[in-house]
Amino acid sequence: MLKGKFIVLGVTGGIACYKAAALASLLVKQHAEVQVIMTENATKFVTPLTFEQLTGKKALTDTFDRNFTHSVEHIAVADRADLVLIAPATANVAAKLAHGLADDMLTTTVLACDCPKLIAPAMNTKMYENPVTRDNLEALRRYGWEVIEPAEGRLACGAVGKGKLPEPEALLESVLHAVAHEKDLQGKKVLVTAGPTREALDPVRYLTNRSSGRMGYAVARAAARRGAEVTLVSGPTSLPRPGYVEIVDVESAQEMYEAVTARAPEMDIIIKAAAVADYRPAQVADNKIKKKDGDLALPLERTLDILGTLGKNKRPGQFLCGFSMETENLLENSRKKLEKKNLDMVAANNVKVAGAGFGVDTNVLTLITAAGEKELPLMSKDAAADALLDAILEN
């Protein structure tokens, strides 16, 4: 996702430097060109050679070093930068950047950069909460920096609180959000549903389905990276929660109906990827249903039709996309759904097709509109999410 991007990774002196090495590796795996710039104190924790081996580029530490064809190296790096990320960022370096001080290779280079800038402070909790540090971080926000909030937990000093550098995967998500995609959904409000619902039978048991939520989560991440204001209404899943997305947790079909219909009027695009139960137990027992001799019959009743309600109340200019998971007659059943529920698009797949079933990282979608069908090849759910959003923008 970062092919062709030149990322400047600034590493400052803190024990969390070891996470910066893992982050550099993740960035390279996304095909980014990574230029690491280290402060002198950072080299006491991790050697420059570590980053050189991970990135294939010399880690810069000296303002007067000559590595680029330009005679002024920090300017040459700044001119190429698509994004700057300082991780970890000490209180000292945050203060320098907030006030325009440039006395080493890192701060001098960053002062010359006009690309998006991210900073991930990591320090003792009291240092982080000190009003001076808070003021410096607020100043950076005013100057256009994105401040990545530190995590909470046990710190290297033994204290417990806020100040930990987020995990490398979370930092990568911030980079992807900033520069992985053109912001062609900027200003749009997008609602995505994902995951299964659980319909209670008694305090112990429930009815559900095999949906993992991966496809809906991929769509929510992709829309956020493209600049949309995203709301994700999620049934129960075990997936990592995507950043830059408002998440509304629900459990039952009724809860999902209420969460979606309450927010739908203000949305520009609604993508219903959740696998919502069509039926629920007609009665929910107050106590665990005990085993008895013979069979057990469970009377079921229909749940409310979320997609049908959205279609009936769709406002002009709003785009409504439903998902259709079939085991037979894919096009026929999906076209009926498109027309009956007043949808603009149906993303259909057949769970019997290899790579398109539950719990996998791939999908095989057919995008159906009134104008025709577009069959997508087997691809990752992240790629399928972007292809779906591309098709929505084209319509």
Secondary structure, DSSP 8 states (H G I E B T S, - for coil): --TT-EEEEEE-SSTTHHHHHHHHHHHHHTT-EEEEEE-TTGGGTS-HHHHHHHHSS--B--TT---SSSSSHHHHHHHH-SEEEEEEE-HHHHHHHHTT---SHHHHHHHT--S-EEEEE---HHHHHSHHHHHHHHHHHHTT-EE---EEEE-TTS-EEEEE---HHHHHHHHHHHHSS--TTTT-EEEEEESB--EESSSS-EE--S--SHHHHHHHHHHHHTT-EEEEEE-S--S---TTSEEEE--SHHHHHHHHHHHGGG-SEEEE--B--SEEESS--SS-----SS-----EEE---HHHHHHHT--TT-EEEEEEEESS-HHHHHHHHHHHTT-SEEEEEETTSTT-STT-SEE--EEEETTEEEE--SEEHHHHHHHHHHHHHH-
